[in-house]
Amino acid sequence: SSMQVRVIACDLSERRLDAARRFGAAACICSTSEDAVSRVHALTAGEGAALVCEATGNNAVMSQTPSFAAAGASIVLAGITGDTVLLDGLAVTKKELSIFGSRNAAGEFGHVLKLMQHGMLHQRALITKRFPLEEAAQAFAYLHQNQTRELKTVLELN
């Protein structure tokens, strides 16, 4: 049996949302121009999302994840922060949410490389900026100034 998944993407960047549309997202929400939580609930007949994946590392976004979630949902926190993140404990308990941390998809790199090798991932479309390794300092400065402009930036080894 196959499981059907409907992706709802939320972001501040229209460029990243355009990429999400190209890669098959059913709906895209620009959180600078609309209430993302309300829209997710509207798109899910008031239930919320069965799986919430957070990849920003932004404390405000991480704290908001239970608001997006349906009863019994799972939340994956993949964004990295050094700060304490506050979650609504009552919402987590009432909704019986499961919360998982994810750092590097341990053991998955071989599988991902095989998918890339067989053309099943869109890595060429995802990489929007490249720098030679010798320009690593400039690359990080550029990324700091252009956080919402690029999808993925790569340092290339010669």
N, C-alpha and C positions, 0 to 999 in steps of 0.2 A: 504494500500500500504506500501511496505517496502522500506527503503532508503538504498542503497548500499554505503558503506564507504570503501575507500582504504587508509590504514594507511601507511605513509612514516615516518619512525623513523630516527632521526638524533641524534648522541651522540658521545662523545669522547671515550667511553668505549665499547670495543668489547663484554665484558660480558653482558652489558645491551642490546646491539644490538642483541646478541644471544637470550636473553630472549624475545625481541620484535619479533624476527622471530618465536620463539616457540608459542607466543601468537597470531600470525597471521598477523604481519606486511607484507605488500606487497613488500616493499623495505626497506633496511636499509643502512644508509649512515654514514660512520665513518668520521667525519669532520676533523680529524687530517690527513687523507690521501687523501681527495678529496674535491673539492669545493662544499659544500652542496647546496648553492643557485643554481648553474648551474645544478646540478644533479636533484634537485626538479623540475626545469623548464623543463629539458629533460624528466623526468618521467610524466609530465603533459602536454605534447605537447606544451610547451612554455607558458602555461597559469599561472602557479603557483598554490599554494594550496588554496582551498576554505575555509579552516579553518587551522589556525596556532596556535598551543598550545605550549606555552613556559613555562617550569617548572624548569629552572635552577637557576634563580635569578642572572645570570651573566649579567652585564650591556651590554657587547659587543653583546651577543646573543640577549638580549631583543631589543637592538637598530636595529638589523638586521632583525627583524620579518617582516617589510613591504616588504623587498626584496624577501621573500619566498611567499608572498601572491598574489593571483589572483585579478583581478578587482572585486570589490564588496565583497571581502572576509571578514571574521571575524578573529580577533586576540584575543586570550585569554592569558593574562599574569598572570600565577599562581605562578611563581617563586618570591621569596621575596628578596628585596634589600632595603637597607636604603639610597641608593644613588639616585641622579637624573638620569633618563634615557632619552637620546636624541633619538627622532624618526625623520625620514625624513618627515617633514610636507608636502612637495610637493607630495611625493609618497602617503601619507595617503589621501590627497585631490584628486589627480588625479585618484587614484584607488578606491576612495569612500570606504575606509576601515572602519570597525566598530571595536573598541578596547574595550575589557572588562577586568576588573580585577576580579580575583577569589581568595578567601582566603581559605575558608573551605567548599565549596559546601553546603552552609547553607540549612538545612532541608533535606539533602540527606543521612545522616548517617543511618537512619532507613532502607532506601531502600538498601543501601550497605550491611548492616548487614543481611538483608533477602537474598540477592544474595549470600553472603558468606555461610549462613546456608544451602542453596540449592545447594551448590557446583558449582555455576556459575562463581565464581572468582577463580583466581589461587593464593590465598594468601600463600599457603604452598611453592609454587615455588618462589614467590616474596621475602619471608623472607629468607635471606641468612646468617644472623648473629643474635644471641640472646645474651643478657646479663641480669643477675639478676639486679633488681633495685638497690641493694646495690653497684653495680659496675658502676653506671651511669657516674661518672667522667671518668673512664677508657673507657667506651663506646664512649663518646664524643671525647676523645683524639684519640681513634682508628679510628673513622669516619673522623676526621680531617686529619689523615695521609693516609687514604684509601678511599678517596671520590669516586673514579671510580671503586673500587673493588666490593663493595656490592650493591645489589639491594635495599633491605629494611632491616633495623636493628630494632629490637624490644627490649624494656626493659620489662622484665617479672616480674610481681608481684607474690610473693609466696603465 
